[in-house]
Amino acid sequence: MFYVNSSTGNTLDPRPSKAAYEATTLIGLLQKVSAKFKKAFREILEQKASAHPFENVQSVLPPNSWLGLYPVPGNYLH
């Protein structure tokens, strides 16, 4: 559970604020607290949804492979 606490710029107060903003996700809480965040997040999701499916799939190729060898898991410098 996420909530907005009663802290101010000078005082740390972990108790829930009197406005009682609560949500089960951080994104949900931010959407309740900020209309600007809610609008911007919706725009980002719409932009992602309108993209070509291949643009939303994670690449299976190692990134920046043209720069040279990348560390192999387990081979660490000591």
C-alpha positions as CSV (number, residue, x, y, z in Angstrom):
1,M,0.0,0.0,0.0
2,F,1.3,3.5,-0.9
3,Y,0.1,6.7,0.7
4,V,1.0,10.3,1.1
5,N,2.5,11.1,4.5
6,S,2.1,14.2,6.7
7,S,5.8,15.3,6.3
8,T,6.6,18.9,5.5
9,G,9.8,20.6,4.4
10,N,11.1,20.7,7.9
11,T,9.4,17.8,9.7
12,L,9.4,14.1,9.0
13,D,5.9,12.7,9.9
14,P,5.2,9.2,8.5
15,R,1.5,9.3,9.4
16,P,-0.9,9.4,6.5
17,S,-1.9,12.9,5.5
18,K,-5.4,14.3,6.3
19,A,-6.2,14.1,2.5
20,A,-5.9,10.3,2.8
21,Y,-4.5,9.6,-0.6
22,E,-3.9,5.8,-0.8
23,A,-3.4,3.3,-3.6
24,T,-2.1,-0.2,-4.1
25,T,0.4,0.9,-6.7
26,L,2.8,3.8,-6.8
27,I,1.5,4.8,-10.3
28,G,-2.1,4.7,-8.9
29,L,-1.1,7.0,-6.0
30,L,0.7,9.5,-8.3
31,Q,-2.4,9.6,-10.6
32,K,-4.6,10.5,-7.6
33,V,-2.2,13.2,-6.3
34,S,-1.4,14.8,-9.7
35,A,-3.7,15.5,-12.6
36,K,-0.6,16.5,-14.6
37,F,1.1,13.1,-13.9
38,K,-2.2,11.2,-14.8
39,K,-2.5,13.0,-18.1
40,A,1.2,12.6,-19.0
41,F,1.2,8.9,-18.0
42,R,-1.9,8.2,-20.2
43,E,-0.2,10.0,-23.1
44,I,2.9,7.8,-22.7
45,L,0.8,4.6,-22.6
46,E,-1.2,5.7,-25.7
47,Q,2.1,6.4,-27.5
48,K,3.5,3.0,-26.6
49,A,0.2,1.3,-27.6
50,S,0.2,3.0,-31.0
51,A,3.8,2.0,-31.9
52,H,4.5,-1.0,-34.1
53,P,4.6,-4.2,-32.1
54,F,8.3,-4.7,-33.0
55,E,9.1,-1.4,-31.3
56,N,7.6,-2.7,-28.0
57,V,9.4,-6.1,-28.0
58,Q,12.7,-6.3,-26.1
59,S,15.6,-7.2,-28.4
60,V,17.2,-10.6,-27.9
61,L,20.5,-9.3,-29.3
62,P,23.1,-8.0,-26.9
63,P,23.1,-4.1,-27.0
64,N,26.1,-2.3,-28.5
65,S,27.7,-5.5,-29.7
66,W,29.7,-3.5,-32.3
67,L,31.7,-1.8,-29.5
68,G,33.6,-4.9,-28.7
69,L,33.4,-7.8,-26.3
70,Y,31.1,-7.5,-23.3
71,P,31.7,-9.2,-19.9
72,V,30.7,-12.8,-19.7
73,P,28.7,-13.5,-16.5
74,G,30.9,-15.1,-13.8
75,N,34.2,-13.6,-15.2
76,Y,34.8,-10.7,-12.9
77,L,38.0,-8.8,-12.2
78,H,39.2,-9.2,-8.6
